[in-house]
Amino acid sequence: MAKKRKRAADAAAEAGAAEKPDDSAPARPERTLFGFKEPPAPAPDAEPASAAVSPAAPLFRNKEKVLVTCSRRITFRYRHLMQDMVSLLPHAKKDSKVESKQSKGAALNELVELRNCSSCLFFECRKQKDLYLWMVKSPGGPSVKFLVNAVHTMEELKLTGNHLKGSRPLLTFSTNFDEQPHWKLVKEMLTQVFATPKDHRKAKPFHDHVFVFSIVDGHVWFRNYQISVPHNEIDKVDKGGLDKMTLIEVGPRFCLNPIKIFTGSFGGPTLYENPYYISPNQIRALEKRKKAGKYAKKVKAKVRRKMHEMENTLEPDEFADMWKGED
């Protein structure tokens, strides 16, 4: 019997199956403060690429999302600070409180995955006095644990500065962030967490405030300033006229004291440990010892006074009973 002819569609399908497309992931572009740097366009006089090269890959889009949550039994002041941070970060997501236990890392990692986030800011309050901040990249790490001091919320400060909610911030860092490796890591984590992704659906496409991170005495100090520009026709700012721009503080204020840097998410091997860190419990114990020392000095002074009176008794006064019988 004669063989059947192959149809044109079957022949095209076999040819397409023979040439498999390249399924490798596109190379990740370089990250900058304002997003990811796009690859430069080819020069007009450059040689054309060969036919074997795959078509242009889609650009990488920054989809950074930050989960902001806290532990139970947090005080109102620290809760207001957390709410201020949520209002400053358009790419942040809130969630319910988490129990502060030894197994909180596994629960938070699962929560971050369920909320489709890549970072986490966890405010952990202990003894209703001390506030710790976990800054975590999930699920692979690293994570940094801070002690939060000098907390001042927006409602408490009532500063005159004001900026539009959802606008993208400019991030500025002091020069000493580049001096030591652990500060470089902290700088990169602060950049990824606090920098609003480009073209985010809740973000405004302009910059009208600045986040300032500076290192003083081994602590990271945070400030938020509004960029104020005069809008009068007479005082209209030209392009590059930075001398007429002013900064007005908005708030909040807080200070971060780094404790440890871990390799994993909410734990793992320790990359860095602050040798100058003193826990608040030790500080309170020293204050109690000082107060106990003052009380011990008073007791010793009373004992010395009694011993002095016993050793140096006064002679009886011969005129003490002179007027007793004349009542």
Backbone as CSV, one residue per row, in Angstrom:
resi,resn,N_x,N_y,N_z,CA_x,CA_y,CA_z,C_x,C_y,C_z
1,MET,0.836,-1.218,0.000,0.000,0.000,0.000,0.866,1.262,0.000
2,ALA,0.367,2.304,-0.591,1.129,3.563,-0.664,1.121,4.245,0.711
3,LYS,2.247,4.897,1.054,2.341,5.603,2.327,1.564,6.910,2.262
4,LYS,0.946,7.238,3.418,0.209,8.492,3.485,1.162,9.664,3.590
5,ARG,0.806,10.763,2.938,1.619,11.967,3.000,1.386,12.699,4.336
6,LYS,2.455,13.251,4.842,2.342,14.034,6.074,1.748,15.397,5.770
7,ARG,0.869,15.800,6.646,0.284,17.126,6.475,1.304,18.218,6.820
8,ALA,1.043,19.403,6.294,1.952,20.538,6.542,1.950,20.952,8.009
9,ALA,0.790,20.846,8.675,0.707,21.234,10.094,1.516,20.298,10.975
10,ASP,1.469,18.958,10.623,2.254,18.007,11.418,3.736,18.245,11.224
11,ALA,4.129,18.563,10.004,5.553,18.822,9.750,6.028,20.058,10.496
12,ALA,5.205,21.102,10.563,5.591,22.320,11.297,5.682,22.054,12.794
13,ALA,4.781,21.193,13.318,4.835,20.876,14.750,6.095,20.112,15.102
14,GLU,6.498,19.163,14.235,7.735,18.428,14.500,8.947,19.346,14.433
15,ALA,8.934,20.293,13.489,10.067,21.231,13.397,10.142,22.125,14.623
16,GLY,8.977,22.538,15.144,8.978,23.380,16.348,9.435,22.627,17.573
17,ALA,9.092,21.317,17.651,9.528,20.515,18.789,11.020,20.272,18.760
18,ALA,11.592,20.229,17.561,13.034,20.001,17.459,13.816,21.182,18.001
19,GLU,13.331,22.405,17.750,14.020,23.610,18.216,13.342,24.069,19.519
20,LYS,13.854,23.667,20.659,13.281,24.037,21.942,13.725,25.443,22.318
21,PRO,12.811,26.251,22.834,13.213,27.620,23.220,14.069,27.603,24.480
22,ASP,14.775,28.694,24.676,15.649,28.840,25.838,14.805,29.250,27.041
23,ASP,14.701,28.329,28.040,13.880,28.582,29.223,14.682,29.162,30.384
24,SER,15.904,29.542,30.176,16.710,30.084,31.273,16.174,31.446,31.700
25,ALA,16.281,31.728,33.000,15.766,32.982,33.549,16.622,34.148,33.075
26,PRO,16.021,35.302,32.825,16.812,36.467,32.392,17.705,36.968,33.523
27,ALA,18.793,37.569,33.149,19.740,38.084,34.138,19.113,39.246,34.886
28,ARG,19.324,39.266,36.208,18.750,40.325,37.036,19.550,41.604,36.863
29,PRO,18.894,42.742,36.570,19.644,43.990,36.366,20.171,44.533,37.678
30,GLU,21.041,45.494,37.565,21.660,46.098,38.749,20.643,46.941,39.499
31,ARG,20.646,46.814,40.850,19.684,47.536,41.684,20.244,48.885,42.078
32,THR,19.407,49.917,42.001,19.758,51.255,42.435,18.724,51.736,43.436
33,LEU,18.895,52.980,43.915,17.981,53.527,44.908,16.588,53.732,44.340
34,PHE,16.477,54.020,43.053,15.188,54.308,42.431,14.614,53.110,41.694
35,GLY,15.070,51.937,41.987,14.558,50.746,41.320,15.692,49.944,40.726
36,PHE,15.436,49.270,39.624,16.429,48.444,38.965,16.870,49.111,37.677
37,LYS,18.162,49.139,37.475,18.757,49.823,36.339,18.529,49.018,35.066
38,GLU,17.956,49.654,34.067,17.705,48.978,32.809,19.002,48.868,32.009
39,PRO,19.151,47.808,31.230,20.371,47.673,30.435,20.452,48.772,29.387
40,PRO,21.656,49.271,29.084,21.788,50.361,28.103,21.385,49.915,26.717
41,ALA,20.836,50.873,25.964,20.421,50.576,24.591,21.644,50.403,23.699
42,PRO,21.606,49.516,22.726,22.764,49.320,21.844,23.014,50.536,20.964
43,ALA,24.275,50.751,20.637,24.653,51.879,19.787,24.121,51.665,18.376
44,PRO,23.815,52.781,17.657,23.272,52.604,16.293,24.254,51.979,15.320
45,ASP,25.559,52.205,15.550,26.547,51.640,14.636,27.068,50.285,15.095
46,ALA,26.415,49.686,16.104,26.884,48.391,16.596,26.503,47.296,15.609
47,GLU,27.247,46.208,15.691,26.980,45.098,14.780,25.695,44.393,15.195
48,PRO,24.889,43.949,14.253,23.648,43.255,14.621,23.933,41.928,15.277
49,ALA,23.060,41.544,16.218,23.245,40.265,16.917,22.946,39.117,15.977
50,SER,23.508,37.976,16.288,23.303,36.801,15.446,21.885,36.280,15.581
51,ALA,21.467,35.491,14.622,20.103,34.977,14.623,19.876,33.962,15.720
52,ALA,20.983,33.362,16.254,20.821,32.337,17.276,20.445,32.908,18.635
53,VAL,20.639,34.238,18.861,20.336,34.843,20.151,18.831,34.914,20.328
54,SER,18.352,34.605,21.546,16.916,34.617,21.827,16.403,36.046,21.822
55,PRO,15.111,36.271,21.631,14.552,37.629,21.633,14.719,38.298,22.985
56,ALA,14.522,39.627,23.008,14.764,40.420,24.218,13.893,39.927,25.359
57,ALA,14.532,39.678,26.526,13.808,39.176,27.699,13.058,40.328,28.369
58,PRO,11.949,40.054,29.038,11.213,41.121,29.738,12.028,41.663,30.909
59,LEU,11.879,42.964,31.172,12.634,43.605,32.236,12.155,43.120,33.596
60,PHE,13.088,43.065,34.544,12.755,42.654,35.908,11.996,43.781,36.599
61,ARG,10.911,43.450,37.246,10.088,44.428,37.952,10.207,44.202,39.450
62,ASN,10.498,45.276,40.153,10.650,45.193,41.606,9.277,45.063,42.248
63,LYS,9.031,43.922,42.899,7.756,43.661,43.574,7.963,43.519,45.074
64,GLU,8.770,44.400,45.622,9.064,44.362,47.057,7.810,44.711,47.863
65,LYS,7.466,43.844,48.816,6.362,44.094,49.745,6.857,43.786,51.151
66,VAL,6.460,44.619,52.091,6.934,44.522,53.468,5.748,44.227,54.379
67,LEU,5.864,43.175,55.171,4.854,42.844,56.172,5.228,43.520,57.484
68,VAL,4.324,44.308,58.028,4.555,45.030,59.284,3.583,44.477,60.324
69,THR,4.111,43.932,61.396,3.282,43.375,62.464,4.003,43.559,63.793
70,CYS,3.342,43.165,64.875,3.904,43.362,66.205,3.511,42.191,67.092
71,SER,4.077,42.169,68.267,3.779,41.127,69.240,2.603,41.551,70.110
72,ARG,2.065,40.614,70.847,0.972,40.926,71.767,1.494,41.688,72.987
73,ARG,0.549,42.378,73.658,0.856,43.177,74.852,1.836,44.305,74.534
74,ILE,1.712,44.889,73.340,2.532,46.040,72.975,1.885,47.297,73.545
75,THR,2.676,48.270,73.943,2.145,49.502,74.524,1.611,50.416,73.420
76,PHE,0.809,51.392,73.824,0.161,52.269,72.850,1.186,53.108,72.095
77,ARG,2.270,53.506,72.774,3.267,54.357,72.119,3.978,53.605,71.004
78,TYR,4.360,52.376,71.270,5.029,51.583,70.242,4.053,51.185,69.129
79,ARG,2.789,50.995,69.478,1.804,50.697,68.436,1.613,51.890,67.505
80,HIS,1.628,53.100,68.047,1.517,54.290,67.207,2.739,54.440,66.306
81,LEU,3.916,54.065,66.797,5.107,54.092,65.946,4.956,53.114,64.777
82,MET,4.427,51.936,65.050,4.219,50.962,63.974,3.219,51.492,62.948
83,GLN,2.160,52.145,63.402,1.192,52.716,62.477,1.792,53.846,61.650
84,ASP,2.689,54.617,62.234,3.376,55.656,61.468,4.230,55.047,60.361
85,MET,4.898,53.947,60.663,5.724,53.298,59.647,4.863,52.731,58.526
86,VAL,3.693,52.201,58.844,2.793,51.687,57.804,2.315,52.825,56.908
87,SER,2.026,53.981,57.488,1.572,55.109,56.676,2.678,55.671,55.800
88,LEU,3.947,55.511,56.208,5.065,56.014,55.411,5.451,55.081,54.271
89,LEU,5.101,53.800,54.370,5.507,52.817,53.368,4.275,52.380,52.576
90,PRO,4.120,52.841,51.326,2.949,52.417,50.540,2.951,50.927,50.217
91,HIS,4.134,50.316,50.187,4.229,48.896,49.834,4.181,47.994,51.065
92,ALA,3.693,48.516,52.202,3.622,47.730,53.433,2.238,47.105,53.574
93,LYS,2.214,45.960,54.254,0.971,45.250,54.558,0.908,44.997,56.059
94,LYS,-0.244,45.264,56.643,-0.440,45.029,58.072,-1.012,43.639,58.304
95,ASP,-0.788,43.135,59.504,-1.371,41.854,59.885,-1.622,41.849,61.381
96,SER,-2.318,40.834,61.854,-2.671,40.741,63.261,-1.441,40.452,64.112
97,LYS,-1.609,40.607,65.421,-0.489,40.441,66.337,-0.063,38.979,66.417
98,VAL,1.222,38.788,66.709,1.809,37.450,66.794,2.340,37.259,68.205
99,GLU,2.151,36.071,68.749,2.654,35.762,70.090,4.173,35.723,70.076
100,SER,4.779,36.408,71.031,6.241,36.484,71.100,6.775,35.267,71.858
101,LYS,7.068,34.214,71.123,7.587,32.988,71.712,8.858,32.577,70.978
102,GLN,9.415,31.441,71.400,10.607,30.934,70.735,10.302,30.491,69.305
103,SER,9.073,30.073,69.046,8.697,29.580,67.717,8.091,30.662,66.838
104,LYS,8.309,31.933,67.191,7.700,33.007,66.404,8.299,33.093,65.011
105,GLY,9.554,32.638,64.829,10.190,32.723,63.521,9.462,31.897,62.478
106,ALA,9.102,30.664,62.811,8.401,29.798,61.858,7.020,30.361,61.532
107,ALA,6.321,30.865,62.562,4.992,31.427,62.317,5.066,32.674,61.438
108,LEU,6.052,33.524,61.673,6.176,34.746,60.880,6.618,34.444,59.449
109,ASN,7.514,33.469,59.272,7.904,33.098,57.917,6.713,32.576,57.116
110,GLU,5.877,31.797,57.758,4.677,31.301,57.086,3.710,32.440,56.778
111,LEU,3.611,33.385,57.708,2.722,34.527,57.494,3.217,35.405,56.351
112,VAL,4.534,35.610,56.269,5.103,36.402,55.169,4.836,35.727,53.831
113,GLU,4.951,34.411,53.799,4.702,33.683,52.552,3.225,33.752,52.165
114,LEU,2.327,33.658,53.141,0.900,33.724,52.837,0.496,35.098,52.319
115,ARG,1.120,36.158,52.838,0.787,37.512,52.401,1.569,37.938,51.163
116,ASN,2.360,37.017,50.605,3.103,37.282,49.362,4.055,38.467,49.541
117,CYS,4.792,38.474,50.651,5.755,39.537,50.940,7.169,38.963,50.868
118,SER,8.121,39.866,50.728,9.522,39.461,50.676,10.326,39.972,51.868
119,SER,9.773,40.898,52.652,10.464,41.433,53.832,9.471,41.527,54.979
120,CYS,10.019,41.726,56.168,9.168,41.799,57.364,9.788,42.759,58.364
121,LEU,8.927,43.599,58.970,9.292,44.434,60.110,8.439,43.976,61.287
122,PHE,9.082,43.352,62.257,8.368,42.793,63.409,8.761,43.582,64.648
123,PHE,7.770,44.255,65.266,7.985,45.031,66.486,7.653,44.131,67.672
124,GLU,8.678,43.795,68.435,8.520,42.889,69.576,8.691,43.677,70.866
125,CYS,7.650,43.678,71.693,7.665,44.402,72.966,7.807,43.401,74.105
126,ARG,8.737,43.671,75.016,8.964,42.802,76.167,8.823,43.609,77.454
127,LYS,8.138,43.013,78.422,7.922,43.601,79.738,7.203,44.939,79.657
128,GLN,6.554,45.214,78.512,5.860,46.471,78.276,6.778,47.678,78.481
129,LYS,8.066,47.466,78.269,9.045,48.548,78.423,10.001,48.623,77.241
130,ASP,10.497,47.469,76.805,11.558,47.421,75.794,10.965,47.038,74.447
131,LEU,11.393,47.755,73.397,10.921,47.480,72.042,12.095,47.008,71.200
132,TYR,11.919,45.847,70.561,12.907,45.282,69.650,12.312,45.246,68.241
133,LEU,13.138,45.537,67.260,12.701,45.533,65.866,13.481,44.475,65.103
134,TRP,12.742,43.545,64.482,13.333,42.536,63.604,13.141,42.996,62.160
135,MET,14.242,43.176,61.441,14.205,43.513,60.020,14.707,42.293,59.254
136,VAL,13.800,41.671,58.497,14.060,40.327,57.977,13.791,40.300,56.482
137,LYS,14.646,39.596,55.756,14.388,39.210,54.363,13.983,37.751,54.371
138,SER,12.755,37.489,53.961,12.220,36.135,54.036,12.092,35.550,52.634
139,PRO,12.295,34.227,52.485,12.582,33.233,53.529,14.061,32.934,53.717
140,GLY,14.933,33.479,52.876,16.330,33.080,52.906,17.214,33.873,53.839
141,GLY,16.723,35.009,54.368,17.548,35.839,55.216,18.288,36.876,54.381
142,PRO,19.136,37.680,55.013,19.502,37.722,56.440,18.465,38.468,57.267
143,SER,18.736,38.546,58.562,17.852,39.263,59.478,18.695,40.021,60.495
144,VAL,18.190,41.192,60.891,18.885,42.062,61.847,17.940,42.336,63.009
145,LYS,18.459,42.244,64.212,17.688,42.539,65.417,18.200,43.836,66.031
146,PHE,17.284,44.795,66.228,17.631,46.099,66.786,16.906,46.296,68.112
147,LEU,17.503,47.125,68.961,16.814,47.675,70.126,16.416,49.099,69.779
148,VAL,15.130,49.427,69.937,14.609,50.732,69.538,14.596,51.649,70.755
149,ASN,15.249,52.792,70.616,15.310,53.790,71.683,14.833,55.134,71.149
150,ALA,14.624,56.076,72.066,14.296,57.467,71.721,13.133,57.538,70.745
151,VAL,12.018,56.909,71.106,10.855,56.841,70.224,10.000,58.096,70.404
152,HIS,9.687,58.756,69.279,8.785,59.909,69.265,7.880,59.759,68.046
153,THR,6.589,59.633,68.275,5.640,59.419,67.189,5.209,60.758,66.585
154,MET,4.461,60.668,65.470,3.991,61.888,64.808,3.001,62.656,65.677
155,GLU,2.092,61.944,66.333,1.111,62.612,67.184,1.768,63.291,68.381
156,GLU,2.840,62.708,68.857,3.522,63.278,70.009,4.308,64.521,69.638
157,LEU,4.963,64.506,68.473,5.816,65.623,68.082,5.003,66.818,67.599
158,LYS,3.983,66.568,66.751,3.150,67.632,66.170,4.008,68.659,65.448
159,LEU,4.843,68.181,64.545,5.716,69.060,63.768,4.936,69.678,62.609
160,THR,5.501,70.741,62.045,4.810,71.480,60.988,4.974,70.844,59.622
161,GLY,5.906,69.931,59.459,6.119,69.300,58.159,4.960,68.406,57.759
162,ASN,4.738,68.304,56.442,3.648,67.478,55.927,3.970,67.117,54.484
163,HIS,3.754,65.872,54.134,3.967,65.448,52.754,2.828,64.528,52.350
164,LEU,2.698,64.325,51.057,1.589,63.543,50.535,1.762,62.076,50.892
165,LYS,0.677,61.448,51.292,0.735,60.040,51.642,0.897,59.199,50.383
166,GLY,1.865,58.306,50.392,2.101,57.436,49.248,3.178,57.907,48.306
167,SER,3.734,59.087,48.528,4.809,59.551,47.653,6.096,58.784,47.951
168,ARG,6.952,58.696,46.949,8.180,57.913,47.098,9.240,58.735,47.826
169,PRO,9.942,58.154,48.790,10.959,58.910,49.526,12.334,58.815,48.874
170,LEU,13.140,59.828,49.128,14.570,59.763,48.826,15.278,59.249,50.071
171,LEU,16.196,58.317,49.905,16.925,57.735,51.030,18.343,58.284,51.039
172,THR,18.748,58.835,52.161,20.108,59.343,52.315,20.764,58.638,53.493
173,PHE,22.049,58.326,53.329,22.814,57.622,54.350,24.098,58.399,54.629
174,SER,24.529,58.375,55.866,25.803,59.010,56.210,26.960,58.204,55.632
175,THR,28.102,58.846,55.519,29.248,58.221,54.851,29.821,57.048,55.634
176,ASN,29.632,57.016,56.954,30.219,55.920,57.735,29.469,54.602,57.578
177,PHE,28.411,54.555,56.757,27.778,53.279,56.442,28.677,52.410,55.561
178,ASP,29.624,53.027,54.855,30.496,52.287,53.942,31.840,51.930,54.565
179,GLU,31.993,52.131,55.869,33.293,51.892,56.488,33.475,50.434,56.913
180,GLN,32.423,49.768,57.393,32.548,48.405,57.906,31.541,47.500,57.207
181,PRO,31.839,46.202,57.109,30.955,45.292,56.348,29.553,45.171,56.937
182,HIS,29.429,45.121,58.276,28.089,44.944,58.835,27.221,46.173,58.604
183,TRP,27.839,47.379,58.547,27.055,48.573,58.232,26.635,48.583,56.766
184,LYS,27.449,48.027,55.876,27.053,47.918,54.469,25.831,47.010,54.321
185,LEU,25.820,45.911,55.080,24.666,45.008,55.032,23.417,45.694,55.580
186,VAL,23.565,46.426,56.683,22.422,47.146,57.252,21.910,48.196,56.270
187,LYS,22.817,48.869,55.584,22.412,49.876,54.592,21.613,49.249,53.457
188,GLU,22.063,48.102,52.960,21.346,47.437,51.871,19.961,46.990,52.313
189,MET,19.845,46.479,53.540,18.526,46.053,54.032,17.603,47.248,54.233
190,LEU,18.119,48.350,54.758,17.297,49.551,54.910,16.837,50.068,53.554
191,THR,17.712,49.982,52.554,17.342,50.437,51.212,16.220,49.592,50.635
192,GLN,16.330,48.280,50.768,15.316,47.409,50.184,13.989,47.498,50.922
193,VAL,14.017,47.743,52.229,12.771,47.767,53.002,12.074,49.119,52.881
194,PHE,12.819,50.228,52.961,12.202,51.553,53.027,12.043,52.219,51.667
195,ALA,12.735,51.747,50.638,12.591,52.355,49.313,11.333,51.817,48.646
196,THR,10.440,52.714,48.258,9.193,52.304,47.605,9.491,51.861,46.178
197,PRO,9.014,50.686,45.761,9.287,50.230,44.392,8.715,51.177,43.351
198,LYS,9.414,51.239,42.236,8.961,52.090,41.135,7.686,51.511,40.530
199,ASP,6.732,52.390,40.155,5.464,52.015,39.534,4.607,51.136,40.439
200,HIS,4.742,51.303,41.754,3.859,50.577,42.664,2.454,51.165,42.588
201,ARG,1.453,50.335,42.727,0.078,50.796,42.488,-0.403,51.784,43.549
202,LYS,0.190,51.764,44.744,-0.224,52.691,45.789,0.726,53.877,45.934
203,ALA,1.759,53.935,45.111,2.770,54.983,45.241,2.490,56.111,44.248
204,LYS,2.838,57.324,44.670,2.752,58.486,43.786,4.074,58.629,43.028
205,PRO,4.024,59.077,41.774,5.242,59.065,40.940,6.144,60.270,41.132
206,PHE,6.283,60.773,42.331,7.194,61.888,42.563,7.739,61.795,43.989
207,HIS,8.724,62.617,44.273,9.419,62.601,45.567,9.191,63.948,46.258
208,ASP,8.674,63.908,47.471,8.507,65.144,48.232,8.956,65.015,49.684
209,HIS,9.651,63.927,50.033,10.202,63.810,51.386,11.457,62.930,51.344
210,VAL,12.225,63.019,52.427,13.532,62.368,52.514,13.595,61.567,53.801
211,PHE,14.057,60.312,53.689,14.389,59.507,54.861,15.892,59.622,55.096
212,VAL,16.265,60.023,56.298,17.677,60.230,56.635,18.090,59.171,57.647
213,PHE,19.124,58.411,57.306,19.706,57.409,58.201,21.145,57.829,58.483
214,SER,21.462,58.035,59.734,22.810,58.454,60.115,23.284,57.634,61.301
215,ILE,24.589,57.352,61.329,25.202,56.565,62.402,25.901,57.516,63.359
216,VAL,25.472,57.512,64.616,26.096,58.310,65.669,26.243,57.409,66.892
217,ASP,27.474,57.273,67.388,27.768,56.453,68.574,27.327,55.004,68.397
218,GLY,27.462,54.479,67.193,27.101,53.089,66.946,25.619,52.825,66.852
219,HIS,24.791,53.876,66.755,23.334,53.747,66.639,22.895,54.350,65.306
220,VAL,21.810,53.809,64.751,21.228,54.329,63.516,20.062,55.237,63.896
221,TRP,20.170,56.518,63.538,19.139,57.502,63.861,18.308,57.771,62.610
222,PHE,16.986,57.750,62.774,16.057,57.929,61.659,15.349,59.271,61.786
223,ARG,15.295,60.003,60.650,14.542,61.246,60.565,13.814,61.289,59.227
224,ASN,12.677,61.967,59.219,11.863,62.110,58.013,11.605,63.591,57.790
225,TYR,12.009,64.105,56.603,11.888,65.517,56.291,11.056,65.719,55.025
226,GLN,10.262,66.783,55.032,9.534,67.192,53.840,10.412,68.119,53.011
227,ILE,10.375,67.963,51.694,11.091,68.863,50.781,10.147,69.997,50.444
228,SER,10.428,71.166,50.963,9.559,72.322,50.775,10.120,73.192,49.662
229,VAL,9.260,73.480,48.675,9.646,74.292,47.517,8.654,75.431,47.402
230,PRO,9.095,76.691,47.281,8.146,77.800,47.096,7.442,77.700,45.750
231,HIS,6.133,77.972,45.761,5.333,77.843,44.543,4.867,79.178,44.001
232,ASN,5.370,80.273,44.531,4.985,81.571,43.988,5.601,81.771,42.613
233,GLU,4.952,82.562,41.807,5.480,82.823,40.473,6.786,83.606,40.534
234,ILE,6.907,84.452,41.562,8.141,85.241,41.677,9.287,84.364,42.146
235,ASP,9.030,83.521,43.155,10.074,82.677,43.745,10.085,81.279,43.141
236,LYS,9.643,81.131,41.912,9.584,79.824,41.291,10.985,79.251,41.139
237,VAL,11.150,78.001,41.561,12.465,77.374,41.567,12.791,76.879,40.167
238,ASP,13.953,77.279,39.680,14.423,76.797,38.389,14.982,75.395,38.535
239,LYS,15.261,74.797,37.403,15.841,73.458,37.406,17.233,73.508,38.019
240,GLY,17.431,72.731,39.061,18.720,72.737,39.752,18.847,73.800,40.815
241,GLY,17.783,74.571,41.082,17.866,75.614,42.098,17.639,75.075,43.486
242,LEU,18.607,74.332,44.017,18.457,73.697,45.324,18.636,74.666,46.475
243,ASP,19.175,75.866,46.198,19.411,76.794,47.297,18.111,77.345,47.879
244,LYS,17.011,77.305,47.112,15.734,77.806,47.603,14.902,76.719,48.276
245,MET,15.300,75.463,48.164,14.560,74.370,48.794,14.934,74.265,50.270
246,THR,13.966,73.941,51.075,14.195,73.765,52.512,13.623,72.422,52.953
247,LEU,14.106,71.949,54.098,13.653,70.693,54.680,12.906,70.987,55.976
248,ILE,11.721,70.407,56.109,10.900,70.564,57.313,10.637,69.175,57.871
249,GLU,10.946,68.985,59.147,10.811,67.647,59.726,9.342,67.274,59.896
250,VAL,9.055,66.028,59.590,7.691,65.491,59.686,7.563,64.540,60.866
251,GLY,8.516,63.625,61.003,8.426,62.593,62.030,8.068,61.265,61.394
252,PRO,8.137,60.182,62.111,8.524,60.037,63.521,10.044,60.026,63.707
253,ARG,10.463,59.917,64.953,11.885,59.795,65.295,12.094,58.507,66.085
254,PHE,13.189,57.845,65.796,13.580,56.698,66.619,15.048,56.387,66.356
255,CYS,15.614,55.595,67.241,17.023,55.223,67.186,17.123,53.710,67.237
256,LEU,17.938,53.134,66.354,18.105,51.689,66.260,19.500,51.314,66.748
257,ASN,19.540,50.452,67.755,20.804,49.943,68.277,20.957,48.494,67.812
258,PRO,21.869,48.205,66.876,21.979,46.818,66.375,22.488,45.871,67.451
259,ILE,21.842,44.713,67.544,22.234,43.694,68.521,22.975,42.556,67.829
260,LYS,22.290,41.905,66.866,22.880,40.777,66.142,22.398,40.787,64.698
261,ILE,23.219,40.206,63.832,22.846,39.969,62.440,22.931,38.467,62.203
262,PHE,21.830,37.878,61.732,21.750,36.441,61.523,21.749,36.133,60.029
263,THR,22.216,34.922,59.713,22.252,34.493,58.317,20.861,34.183,57.798
264,GLY,20.039,33.500,58.591,18.718,33.084,58.155,17.646,34.089,58.501
265,SER,16.406,33.646,58.337,15.243,34.475,58.644,14.803,34.212,60.082
266,PHE,14.869,35.235,60.921,14.541,35.154,62.351,15.429,34.143,63.067
267,GLY,16.680,34.046,62.700,17.599,33.138,63.374,18.665,32.624,62.434
268,GLY,19.374,31.601,62.909,20.450,31.015,62.128,21.802,31.407,62.681
269,PRO,22.866,31.053,61.958,24.211,31.419,62.407,24.385,32.931,62.509
270,THR,25.158,33.353,63.492,25.354,34.777,63.754,26.472,35.314,62.875
271,LEU,26.154,36.342,62.080,27.160,37.001,61.255,27.891,38.095,62.024
272,TYR,27.181,38.794,62.878,27.777,39.917,63.621,27.062,40.063,64.948
273,GLU,27.818,40.358,65.983,27.268,40.629,67.312,27.898,41.899,67.851
274,ASN,27.074,42.795,68.310,27.541,44.090,68.791,28.251,43.920,70.134
275,PRO,29.547,44.198,70.199,30.256,44.012,71.484,29.923,45.078,72.513
276,TYR,29.350,46.213,72.087,29.060,47.318,73.008,27.599,47.330,73.453
277,TYR,26.861,46.296,73.104,25.438,46.283,73.466,25.262,45.885,74.919
278,ILE,24.437,46.633,75.635,24.066,46.334,77.021,22.550,46.241,77.064
279,SER,22.043,45.135,77.556,20.600,44.920,77.557,19.928,45.857,78.557
280,PRO,18.670,46.213,78.305,17.948,47.074,79.266,17.807,46.454,80.650
281,ASN,17.770,45.124,80.744,17.688,44.479,82.060,18.927,44.765,82.899
282,GLN,20.097,44.726,82.257,21.326,45.042,82.987,21.346,46.499,83.431
283,ILE,20.857,47.400,82.588,20.828,48.820,82.958,19.903,49.045,84.158
284,ARG,18.724,48.400,84.134,17.814,48.542,85.267,18.395,47.919,86.535
285,ALA,19.129,46.804,86.409,19.749,46.185,87.584,20.803,47.107,88.200
286,LEU,21.583,47.786,87.340,22.582,48.730,87.864,21.920,49.902,88.576
287,GLU,20.805,50.393,88.033,20.098,51.492,88.686,19.551,51.061,90.046
288,LYS,19.051,49.829,90.144,18.553,49.331,91.424,19.689,49.200,92.443
289,ARG,20.849,48.762,91.961,21.994,48.655,92.881,22.406,50.022,93.408
290,LYS,22.332,51.030,92.550,22.673,52.374,93.016,21.687,52.848,94.072
291,LYS,20.395,52.596,93.814,19.401,52.991,94.810,19.568,52.195,96.096
292,ALA,19.876,50.892,95.968,20.119,50.075,97.160,21.348,50.574,97.916
293,GLY,22.350,51.054,97.211,23.534,51.606,97.868,23.211,52.853,98.666
294,LYS,22.319,53.704,98.152,21.920,54.904,98.888,21.199,54.512,100.182
295,TYR,20.317,53.531,100.105,19.590,53.094,101.309,20.542,52.482,102.332
296,ALA,21.513,51.704,101.852,22.488,51.112,102.785,23.310,52.189,103.480
297,LYS,23.632,53.261,102.769,24.381,54.364,103.385,23.557,55.024,104.488
298,LYS,22.252,55.188,104.264,21.396,55.789,105.297,21.333,54.916,106.545
299,VAL,21.203,53.601,106.361,21.134,52.693,107.496,22.441,52.722,108.287
300,LYS,23.568,52.715,107.557,24.864,52.767,108.246,25.039,54.072,109.007
301,ALA,24.533,55.178,108.433,24.647,56.464,109.118,23.832,56.461,110.411
302,LYS,22.643,55.844,110.396,21.837,55.762,111.627,22.539,54.925,112.685
303,VAL,23.152,53.814,112.278,23.856,52.966,113.242,25.033,53.701,113.846
304,ARG,25.777,54.429,113.002,26.917,55.196,113.508,26.463,56.264,114.494
305,ARG,25.322,56.882,114.222,24.818,57.916,115.136,24.460,57.324,116.497
306,LYS,23.812,56.156,116.485,23.463,55.515,117.757,24.705,55.112,118.542
307,MET,25.715,54.565,117.881,26.961,54.190,118.557,27.653,55.414,119.126
308,HIS,27.617,56.508,118.388,28.234,57.745,118.901,27.514,58.258,120.143
309,GLU,26.161,58.177,120.146,25.416,58.629,121.323,25.675,57.734,122.524
310,MET,25.850,56.406,122.296,26.123,55.509,123.415,27.519,55.726,123.976
311,GLU,28.470,55.997,123.109,29.839,56.195,123.593,30.023,57.558,124.249
312,ASN,29.310,58.542,123.807,29.456,59.901,124.336,28.137,60.326,124.988
313,THR,27.876,59.755,126.176,26.635,60.092,126.886,26.761,61.473,127.521
314,LEU,25.658,62.167,127.588,25.643,63.505,128.177,25.543,63.397,129.704
315,GLU,26.176,64.300,130.401,26.090,64.352,131.866,24.715,64.855,132.279
316,PRO,24.180,64.346,133.396,22.840,64.813,133.831,22.864,66.288,134.194
317,ASP,21.821,66.965,133.813,21.717,68.411,134.070,21.188,68.616,135.483
318,GLU,21.913,69.372,136.295,21.515,69.588,137.678,20.304,70.501,137.814
319,PHE,19.988,71.234,136.779,18.837,72.129,136.831,17.614,71.560,136.101
320,ALA,17.673,70.305,135.738,16.559,69.744,134.965,15.305,69.583,135.802
321,ASP,15.414,69.247,137.092,14.249,69.012,137.942,13.934,70.189,138.865
322,MET,14.427,71.366,138.496,14.262,72.516,139.386,12.815,72.966,139.465
323,TRP,12.085,72.988,138.396,10.740,73.573,138.369,9.656,72.522,138.361
324,LYS,9.947,71.275,138.639,8.917,70.246,138.598,7.939,70.343,139.745
325,GLY,8.366,70.717,140.939,7.490,70.725,142.115,6.655,71.975,142.274
326,GLU,6.728,72.941,141.403,6.023,74.202,141.541,4.801,74.307,140.638
327,ASP,4.214,73.226,140.211,3.026,73.277,139.347,1.785,73.534,140.198
